[in-house]
Amino acid sequence: MNEQRRKTLNRSILALLVVAAAAVFYFTSVYRADEMKIVDGKVQGAKPTWLIGTVTENGAETYVKLGDVNTPAGYKADRQAEDPDGDPLTTYFAFTGKDAEKNPGSILVTEAAGALADMPGEAYSWTETEKSGEREISGRLERTGDGHALYLASPYEDACIAVRVSGIEAEEESLALLQAAAAKVVPGKQVSQLEADIKLNFIDDNRWSYLLNGLLVTLEITLVATLLGIVIGVGVATVRSTWDQNSENMHPGLGKNAMGLMNSVCKFYLTVIRGTPMVIQLMIMYYIIFASSRNGVMIAMLAFGINSGAYVAEIIRGGIMSVDRGQLEAGRSLGFSYVRTMWHIIIPQAMKSVLPALANEFIVLLKETSVAGYVAVRDLTKAGDIIRGVTYAPFMPLIAVALIYLLMVMFFTWLVGKLERRLRASDH
């Protein structure tokens, strides 16, 4: 049963990672392929058939896709037509007949500012038969001086699509051409609030790169701090365990006094580091001890490494104390010095028993690095806060940061579980 649960958990974690990777690929590659940008006064990134309009989003004028416009049968694009509103940033479609006698009149498709209900004219609808079936088209019909105008709904409340036909006197022919032209206009799909939030917080200005760079900084700080913590922890644990096990049997003299002094220094270090908040230690390192340096990442590595060393020291000390004392005596009886016995016999056995605890310390340290932003380090948490400060939308970036931390913790927890099972299997 436990094996089945482990397999299920492994599959779930793998599925989450695959979904996350697919989402990153989509929003950084596929989605951005249709992103519209203004370059040299022109909209770029839009397909030639897209009708581009302006709507108000988040208090700013934004260029969006209102719909797709295809050329009506018997007509061609009129490249000589003048932009009706004089705005080079918006797209309009003008068509004239390939044969003026067979296909008279002209067609103009533009955006119309305002909701469909506010447009002039009266309600008008008909059913268009297409290969995929019948499609009902409805809007508001306005009779103009030289033809007709039909307003179609767009996916946005403050804009709609205007199809205008001019140059045909007969009303039936004008309406027939208007219907044929309107049938070639397919209104776009409005972006949902979720999609809009994702685009605002991650796609626009490549803000997703803040999270990626912040994640790399977080992992870098965590990895270096863990290694530094292990080095410090091994040294402190060796001094503390040596004093605890041998202080009563040591001969009075310089050696015992030196060991006693180092033990006192180690105890003071453990008391101070474990008794004060990590944030305070980090700020003291950055603003006081290394006030002349502005390498926040390096200072964070050092601060978190020193902090981790205190906890690692107690973990390793517990492992050393758990090794049978006969192992030490056996090593000494073989002619090993005390240092060589500790290095070659005691510490390897202790490290094996405390490896899972050290791996868990890495996971704890990974989450603790989220306070690195206090000293201007752009870690993962700070990256989310930067996005929040730019977009004034706290929900999406902070939830994204939380999910990234959760996925990392789940992944490393899974690795720790596999490590523990391997270690248990090696004992048999």
Beta strands, then each sheet from edge to edge (+ up, - down):
strand 1: 37-39
strand 2: 42-44
strand 3: 50-57
strand 4: 60-69
strand 5: 75-77
strand 6: 93-97
strand 7: 106-113
strand 8: 122-130
strand 9: 133-144
strand 10: 147-153
strand 11: 159-166
strand 12: 185-187
sheet 1: 1+ 2-
sheet 2: 3+ 4- 12+
sheet 3: 5+ 6- 7+ 11- 10+ 9- 8+
end
